[in-house]
Amino acid sequence: MKHLKILALLVISINSAAEVTEQVDFEYYYVNGQTMKELTLSMKENSPVIRGNSKHAATARLKIQYRYSNHKNTAGCSLINPEVRLKTTYVLPKIIENRSSDRVITVFKEYLSRLMKHEQAHRNIAFESAQQLDKSLALLPLATDCASLKRNTRTLYSRINEDQKRRNQIYDKETQHGVLQGVSFMDIVKPLVKTRKELLEF
């Protein structure tokens, strides 16, 4: 019995957490406008990002994936060589410059920079969860059989992934989807004009 315990500990000890790998992709939809009103309308019409009844300017699609190998012996079934990957796909607007005015292009570029920072924060939350999963898989205890081990890994993954989704929802709620961080055309345009008329005609 003592020998079996030592063997089980030896198997667990080789599962040091590895680096989480990441795959990053970008998808774009095209927008244009001679005025901010036209640009805003173009984004609403062309954005593929829909949540409920609302369209949004961008999103970060986040998917945590994992895999591992089994090591089965008389003591039970243990997990070895865990690998965790985060797949991030940013969906963003891209302006058609030859169909847009110079000042709209300038505002859009600043807006896109702020928007990207907001979406990257979503990615950071998911990456932290991927790291947590990686470390937790490496420490997963010996199971009585491999079917139980599979259930245990699924339970662990579900708990961490649901927590990641919850934290990202809270982040959006606290920032009003980035508006409170300055992800707003109005916040960018206001310092560039002097009168309300200029603001409306921008």
HUSULPE-V30082 format. One record per helix or strand. SS is the DSSP state (hx for helix, st for strand). FROM is the first residue (numbers start at 0). LEN is the number of residues. Records with the same first field share a line. If there is no record, write none. Layout:
SS = FROM-LEN / FROM-LEN
//
This chain:
hx = 1-12 / 35-11 / 96-3 / 101-37 / 145-30 / 178-3 / 184-6 / 195-6
st = 20-11 / 48-3 / 53-3 / 58-15 / 75-20 / 142-1
//
